[in-house]
């Protein structure tokens, strides 16, 4: 029997880093930190659906709780003169206070732009979900997305799988389209993976996306994209 592993977790400590970076001194604070992390991720994933959110990273120091949000549409998240980002930060701070009232860390909220959305699996998965929710034919959505992704210079391979009641059929099935190479067993292969759901009147369609962006060696920069970090909610991104 094969043992299927998550492409991100499979490369932790080799070419990937943890998405939550902190240290807990005792069991109670560890339990609280895990709960806060999960709530932050659920809240932001639900609230920011439609903004092409790619990843949510959480860092803790002695005095700060920093939430780093990667998105393909930073303007929508920041809002006019930073008002949306300010509201989100306040709501997150209130949530953290309820769960961990003894935690006195100040909450910082950073927004990072995904430079090339076609090379990011989470953004591509949401693009497909948007197309399916607009009732476009699933085969056309699959083909167009694969062509768009493989046209990007960094991308060497792409694989997209859809499963569910495709086309409104009575029986659910799985359709897949692949172009290029996807070396899942190679540790140094920079494979981005994401799964998303498209909510349709006749049921939920599952979407999985694998994007291969070449191999990462020790002398090469690990990250393919160069993020742009938003300033302190003034709406003007500054280079990170």
DRENGULUM-390473 format. One record per residue (C-alpha): residue number from 0; chain; x, y, z. Coordinates in nm, 4 decimals. Example, Ala and Ser with C-alpha at 12.3 -4.5 7.8 and 13.67 -1.06 7.14 Angstrom:
% residues 2
+-----+-----+----------+----------+----------+
| seq | mol |        u |        v |        w |
+-----+-----+----------+----------+----------+
|   0 |   A |   1.2300 |  -0.4500 |   0.7800 |
|   1 |   A |   1.3670 |  -0.1060 |   0.7140 |
+-----+-----+----------+----------+----------+
% end
This chain:
% residues 240
+-----+-----+----------+----------+----------+
| seq | mol |        u |        v |        w |
+-----+-----+----------+----------+----------+
|   0 |   A |   0.0000 |   0.0000 |   0.0000 |
|   1 |   A |   0.1279 |   0.3466 |  -0.0810 |
|   2 |   A |   0.1592 |   0.6084 |   0.1924 |
|   3 |   A |   0.0414 |   0.9490 |   0.0709 |
|   4 |   A |   0.2088 |   1.2453 |   0.2411 |
|   5 |   A |   0.1417 |   1.6189 |   0.2191 |
|   6 |   A |   0.3930 |   1.7786 |  -0.0244 |
|   7 |   A |   0.4552 |   2.0696 |   0.2181 |
|   8 |   A |   0.5029 |   1.8595 |   0.5351 |
|   9 |   A |   0.7187 |   1.6129 |   0.3391 |
|  10 |   A |   0.9799 |   1.8903 |   0.2849 |
|  11 |   A |   0.9767 |   2.0549 |   0.6291 |
|  12 |   A |   1.3292 |   2.1309 |   0.7457 |
|  13 |   A |   1.4695 |   2.0683 |   0.3952 |
|  14 |   A |   1.3352 |   2.3471 |   0.1710 |
|  15 |   A |   1.0274 |   2.4474 |   0.3764 |
|  16 |   A |   0.9853 |   2.6204 |   0.7123 |
|  17 |   A |   0.7043 |   2.5836 |   0.9685 |
|  18 |   A |   0.4025 |   2.8138 |   0.9252 |
|  19 |   A |   0.3812 |   2.8753 |   1.3008 |
|  20 |   A |   0.7118 |   2.9818 |   1.4585 |
|  21 |   A |   0.7192 |   3.0154 |   1.8365 |
|  22 |   A |   0.8308 |   2.8494 |   2.1603 |
|  23 |   A |   0.6076 |   2.7732 |   2.4628 |
|  24 |   A |   0.7516 |   2.7472 |   2.8115 |
|  25 |   A |   0.4780 |   2.5302 |   2.9663 |
|  26 |   A |   0.1861 |   2.3058 |   2.8690 |
|  27 |   A |  -0.0813 |   2.5697 |   2.9342 |
|  28 |   A |   0.0717 |   2.8358 |   2.7088 |
|  29 |   A |   0.1400 |   2.5696 |   2.4425 |
|  30 |   A |  -0.2280 |   2.4675 |   2.4485 |
|  31 |   A |  -0.3413 |   2.8319 |   2.4284 |
|  32 |   A |  -0.1010 |   2.9104 |   2.1434 |
|  33 |   A |  -0.2263 |   2.6136 |   1.9376 |
|  34 |   A |  -0.5890 |   2.7209 |   1.9947 |
|  35 |   A |  -0.5158 |   3.0855 |   1.9016 |
|  36 |   A |  -0.3282 |   2.9798 |   1.5851 |
|  37 |   A |  -0.6177 |   2.7590 |   1.4708 |
|  38 |   A |  -0.8779 |   3.0312 |   1.5353 |
|  39 |   A |  -0.6717 |   3.2972 |   1.3534 |
|  40 |   A |  -0.6341 |   3.0700 |   1.0489 |
|  41 |   A |  -1.0053 |   2.9766 |   1.0412 |
|  42 |   A |  -1.1188 |   3.3363 |   1.0869 |
|  43 |   A |  -0.8898 |   3.4788 |   0.8149 |
|  44 |   A |  -0.9625 |   3.1944 |   0.5688 |
|  45 |   A |  -1.3377 |   3.2541 |   0.6028 |
|  46 |   A |  -1.3247 |   3.6355 |   0.6111 |
|  47 |   A |  -1.0767 |   3.6777 |   0.3247 |
|  48 |   A |  -1.2332 |   3.4331 |   0.0784 |
|  49 |   A |  -1.2121 |   3.6073 |  -0.2588 |
|  50 |   A |  -0.8869 |   3.7954 |  -0.1895 |
|  51 |   A |  -0.6657 |   3.5091 |  -0.3238 |
|  52 |   A |  -0.5139 |   3.4414 |   0.0206 |
|  53 |   A |  -0.2115 |   3.2186 |  -0.0284 |
|  54 |   A |  -0.0773 |   3.1566 |   0.3220 |
|  55 |   A |  -0.1076 |   3.2604 |   0.6867 |
|  56 |   A |   0.2105 |   3.2515 |   0.8954 |
|  57 |   A |   0.2256 |   3.3216 |   1.2695 |
|  58 |   A |   0.5343 |   3.4288 |   1.4650 |
|  59 |   A |   0.5639 |   3.4935 |   1.8389 |
|  60 |   A |   0.8360 |   3.6726 |   2.0311 |
|  61 |   A |   0.8412 |   3.7813 |   2.3963 |
|  62 |   A |   0.6462 |   4.1000 |   2.3197 |
|  63 |   A |   0.4810 |   4.0448 |   1.9766 |
|  64 |   A |   0.2324 |   3.8179 |   1.8002 |
|  65 |   A |   0.2888 |   3.8708 |   1.4280 |
|  66 |   A |   0.0421 |   3.7454 |   1.1638 |
|  67 |   A |   0.1889 |   3.7446 |   0.8106 |
|  68 |   A |  -0.0736 |   3.7162 |   0.5367 |
|  69 |   A |   0.0232 |   3.6413 |   0.1737 |
|  70 |   A |  -0.2394 |   3.7474 |  -0.0793 |
|  71 |   A |  -0.2767 |   3.7990 |  -0.4530 |
|  72 |   A |  -0.5030 |   4.1033 |  -0.3970 |
|  73 |   A |  -0.3402 |   4.3141 |  -0.1228 |
|  74 |   A |  -0.5486 |   4.6221 |  -0.2104 |
|  75 |   A |  -0.8704 |   4.4419 |  -0.1097 |
|  76 |   A |  -0.7229 |   4.3326 |   0.2242 |
|  77 |   A |  -0.5674 |   4.6716 |   0.3106 |
|  78 |   A |  -0.8699 |   4.8774 |   0.2000 |
|  79 |   A |  -0.8872 |   5.2516 |   0.1491 |
|  80 |   A |  -0.6095 |   5.4141 |   0.3575 |
|  81 |   A |  -0.5736 |   5.0870 |   0.5547 |
|  82 |   A |  -0.9182 |   5.0745 |   0.7157 |
|  83 |   A |  -0.9890 |   4.7065 |   0.6302 |
|  84 |   A |  -0.6513 |   4.5979 |   0.7671 |
|  85 |   A |  -0.7100 |   4.8032 |   1.0821 |
|  86 |   A |  -1.0499 |   4.6368 |   1.1400 |
|  87 |   A |  -0.9043 |   4.2893 |   1.0869 |
|  88 |   A |  -0.6225 |   4.3611 |   1.3304 |
|  89 |   A |  -0.8687 |   4.4822 |   1.5971 |
|  90 |   A |  -1.0958 |   4.1768 |   1.5541 |
|  91 |   A |  -0.7976 |   3.9408 |   1.5747 |
|  92 |   A |  -0.6675 |   4.1167 |   1.8883 |
|  93 |   A |  -1.0129 |   4.0815 |   2.0544 |
|  94 |   A |  -1.0243 |   3.7097 |   1.9671 |
|  95 |   A |  -0.6780 |   3.6503 |   2.1153 |
|  96 |   A |  -0.7736 |   3.8374 |   2.4360 |
|  97 |   A |  -1.0813 |   3.6138 |   2.4841 |
|  98 |   A |  -0.8905 |   3.2873 |   2.4489 |
|  99 |   A |  -0.5654 |   3.3903 |   2.6205 |
| 100 |   A |  -0.6430 |   3.6843 |   2.8557 |
| 101 |   A |  -0.3028 |   3.6502 |   3.0237 |
| 102 |   A |  -0.1183 |   3.6939 |   2.6912 |
| 103 |   A |  -0.0014 |   4.0571 |   2.6771 |
| 104 |   A |   0.1736 |   4.0444 |   2.3403 |
| 105 |   A |   0.0904 |   4.3230 |   2.0937 |
| 106 |   A |  -0.0607 |   4.1929 |   1.7689 |
| 107 |   A |   0.1073 |   4.2984 |   1.4427 |
| 108 |   A |  -0.0606 |   4.2325 |   1.1080 |
| 109 |   A |   0.1593 |   4.2236 |   0.7949 |
| 110 |   A |   0.0256 |   4.1905 |   0.4396 |
| 111 |   A |   0.2565 |   4.0447 |   0.1735 |
| 112 |   A |   0.1772 |   4.0530 |  -0.1981 |
| 113 |   A |   0.2144 |   3.7386 |  -0.4083 |
| 114 |   A |   0.4062 |   3.8714 |  -0.7093 |
| 115 |   A |   0.3107 |   3.5973 |  -0.9570 |
| 116 |   A |  -0.0279 |   3.4457 |  -0.8655 |
| 117 |   A |   0.0035 |   3.1792 |  -1.1406 |
| 118 |   A |   0.2969 |   3.0173 |  -0.9548 |
| 119 |   A |   0.1080 |   2.9886 |  -0.6240 |
| 120 |   A |  -0.1049 |   2.6736 |  -0.5794 |
| 121 |   A |  -0.3488 |   2.8291 |  -0.3271 |
| 122 |   A |  -0.4249 |   3.1236 |  -0.5586 |
| 123 |   A |  -0.4643 |   2.8939 |  -0.8620 |
| 124 |   A |  -0.7000 |   2.6645 |  -0.6642 |
| 125 |   A |  -0.9194 |   2.9605 |  -0.5740 |
| 126 |   A |  -0.9190 |   3.0813 |  -0.9383 |
| 127 |   A |  -1.0599 |   2.7402 |  -1.0372 |
| 128 |   A |  -1.3187 |   2.7556 |  -0.7555 |
| 129 |   A |  -1.4285 |   3.1004 |  -0.8770 |
| 130 |   A |  -1.4691 |   2.9706 |  -1.2347 |
| 131 |   A |  -1.6724 |   2.6686 |  -1.1219 |
| 132 |   A |  -1.8936 |   2.8832 |  -0.8948 |
| 133 |   A |  -1.9679 |   3.1063 |  -1.1961 |
| 134 |   A |  -2.1052 |   2.7880 |  -1.3594 |
| 135 |   A |  -1.8344 |   2.7667 |  -1.6279 |
| 136 |   A |  -1.7781 |   2.4179 |  -1.7837 |
| 137 |   A |  -1.5248 |   2.2343 |  -1.5647 |
| 138 |   A |  -1.3181 |   2.0992 |  -1.8570 |
| 139 |   A |  -1.2725 |   2.4500 |  -1.9991 |
| 140 |   A |  -1.1723 |   2.5808 |  -1.6536 |
| 141 |   A |  -0.9202 |   2.2951 |  -1.6138 |
| 142 |   A |  -0.7648 |   2.3442 |  -1.9575 |
| 143 |   A |  -0.7437 |   2.7249 |  -1.9391 |
| 144 |   A |  -0.5917 |   2.7189 |  -1.5895 |
| 145 |   A |  -0.3281 |   2.4579 |  -1.6798 |
| 146 |   A |  -0.2259 |   2.6622 |  -1.9874 |
| 147 |   A |  -0.2066 |   2.9831 |  -1.7831 |
| 148 |   A |   0.0057 |   2.8221 |  -1.5085 |
| 149 |   A |   0.2493 |   2.6403 |  -1.7393 |
| 150 |   A |   0.3050 |   2.9665 |  -1.9320 |
| 151 |   A |   0.4736 |   3.1180 |  -1.6218 |
| 152 |   A |   0.8533 |   3.1124 |  -1.6496 |
| 153 |   A |   0.9286 |   2.9484 |  -1.3109 |
| 154 |   A |   0.6739 |   2.6673 |  -1.3518 |
| 155 |   A |   0.8036 |   2.3329 |  -1.4842 |
| 156 |   A |   0.4938 |   2.1237 |  -1.4197 |
| 157 |   A |   0.1324 |   2.1478 |  -1.3045 |
| 158 |   A |  -0.1319 |   1.8950 |  -1.2038 |
| 159 |   A |  -0.4953 |   1.9772 |  -1.1190 |
| 160 |   A |  -0.7540 |   1.7299 |  -0.9894 |
| 161 |   A |  -1.1295 |   1.7943 |  -0.9519 |
| 162 |   A |  -1.3642 |   1.5583 |  -0.7711 |
| 163 |   A |  -1.7373 |   1.5628 |  -0.6965 |
| 164 |   A |  -2.0592 |   1.5928 |  -0.8992 |
| 165 |   A |  -1.8831 |   1.7385 |  -1.2019 |
| 166 |   A |  -2.1229 |   1.8959 |  -1.4505 |
| 167 |   A |  -2.4131 |   1.8244 |  -1.2154 |
| 168 |   A |  -2.3904 |   1.4458 |  -1.2760 |
| 169 |   A |  -2.5767 |   1.2114 |  -1.0389 |
| 170 |   A |  -2.2631 |   1.0119 |  -0.9600 |
| 171 |   A |  -1.9482 |   1.1854 |  -0.8402 |
| 172 |   A |  -1.6192 |   1.1244 |  -1.0200 |
| 173 |   A |  -1.2640 |   1.2547 |  -1.0488 |
| 174 |   A |  -1.1101 |   1.4417 |  -1.3432 |
| 175 |   A |  -0.7411 |   1.5269 |  -1.3656 |
| 176 |   A |  -0.5185 |   1.7245 |  -1.6015 |
| 177 |   A |  -0.1382 |   1.7306 |  -1.5922 |
| 178 |   A |   0.1303 |   1.9098 |  -1.7892 |
| 179 |   A |   0.5056 |   1.8895 |  -1.7325 |
| 180 |   A |   0.6806 |   1.7082 |  -1.4442 |
| 181 |   A |   0.5650 |   1.6691 |  -1.0817 |
| 182 |   A |   0.8470 |   1.4819 |  -0.8956 |
| 183 |   A |   0.6682 |   1.4251 |  -0.5611 |
| 184 |   A |   0.9400 |   1.1995 |  -0.4144 |
| 185 |   A |   1.2287 |   1.4450 |  -0.4683 |
| 186 |   A |   1.2963 |   1.6401 |  -0.1476 |
| 187 |   A |   1.4654 |   1.9356 |  -0.3205 |
| 188 |   A |   1.1775 |   1.9735 |  -0.5698 |
| 189 |   A |   0.9925 |   2.2994 |  -0.4960 |
| 190 |   A |   0.6350 |   2.1669 |  -0.5156 |
| 191 |   A |   0.3540 |   2.3941 |  -0.4021 |
| 192 |   A |   0.0314 |   2.2150 |  -0.3091 |
| 193 |   A |  -0.3138 |   2.3452 |  -0.2140 |
| 194 |   A |  -0.6707 |   2.2206 |  -0.1877 |
| 195 |   A |  -0.9880 |   2.4265 |  -0.2124 |
| 196 |   A |  -1.3659 |   2.3756 |  -0.2340 |
| 197 |   A |  -1.6128 |   2.5150 |  -0.4864 |
| 198 |   A |  -1.9638 |   2.5480 |  -0.3417 |
| 199 |   A |  -2.2229 |   2.4714 |  -0.6100 |
| 200 |   A |  -2.6049 |   2.4278 |  -0.5873 |
| 201 |   A |  -2.5802 |   2.0511 |  -0.6371 |
| 202 |   A |  -2.2865 |   1.9892 |  -0.4014 |
| 203 |   A |  -1.9251 |   2.0662 |  -0.3197 |
| 204 |   A |  -1.6449 |   2.0177 |  -0.5754 |
| 205 |   A |  -1.3002 |   1.9385 |  -0.4342 |
| 206 |   A |  -0.9981 |   2.0991 |  -0.6037 |
| 207 |   A |  -0.6339 |   1.9942 |  -0.5635 |
| 208 |   A |  -0.3417 |   2.1752 |  -0.7281 |
| 209 |   A |   0.0269 |   2.0757 |  -0.7501 |
| 210 |   A |   0.2766 |   2.3223 |  -0.9044 |
| 211 |   A |   0.6419 |   2.2272 |  -0.9624 |
| 212 |   A |   0.8753 |   2.5295 |  -0.9655 |
| 213 |   A |   1.2105 |   2.3607 |  -1.0213 |
| 214 |   A |   1.4656 |   2.2243 |  -0.7745 |
| 215 |   A |   1.6040 |   2.4217 |  -0.4799 |
| 216 |   A |   1.9762 |   2.3818 |  -0.4070 |
| 217 |   A |   2.1790 |   2.5184 |  -0.1136 |
| 218 |   A |   2.3400 |   2.7942 |  -0.3206 |
| 219 |   A |   2.0026 |   2.9013 |  -0.4644 |
| 220 |   A |   1.7426 |   3.1264 |  -0.2958 |
| 221 |   A |   1.4700 |   2.9046 |  -0.1461 |
| 222 |   A |   1.1750 |   3.1333 |  -0.2202 |
| 223 |   A |   1.0760 |   3.1778 |  -0.5820 |
| 224 |   A |   0.8638 |   3.4891 |  -0.5319 |
| 225 |   A |   0.9882 |   3.8219 |  -0.3980 |
| 226 |   A |   0.7122 |   3.9508 |  -0.1686 |
| 227 |   A |   0.6069 |   4.3127 |  -0.1310 |
| 228 |   A |   0.5231 |   4.4058 |   0.2271 |
| 229 |   A |   0.2532 |   4.6606 |   0.3000 |
| 230 |   A |   0.3360 |   4.9593 |   0.5170 |
| 231 |   A |   0.1572 |   5.0369 |   0.8432 |
| 232 |   A |  -0.1921 |   5.0472 |   0.6852 |
| 233 |   A |  -0.1216 |   5.3638 |   0.4830 |
| 234 |   A |  -0.2096 |   5.1756 |   0.1642 |
| 235 |   A |   0.1366 |   5.2261 |   0.0100 |
| 236 |   A |   0.3309 |   4.8962 |  -0.0227 |
| 237 |   A |   0.7039 |   4.9192 |   0.0503 |
| 238 |   A |   0.9559 |   4.6678 |  -0.0845 |
| 239 |   A |   1.0385 |   4.3846 |   0.1570 |
+-----+-----+----------+----------+----------+
% end
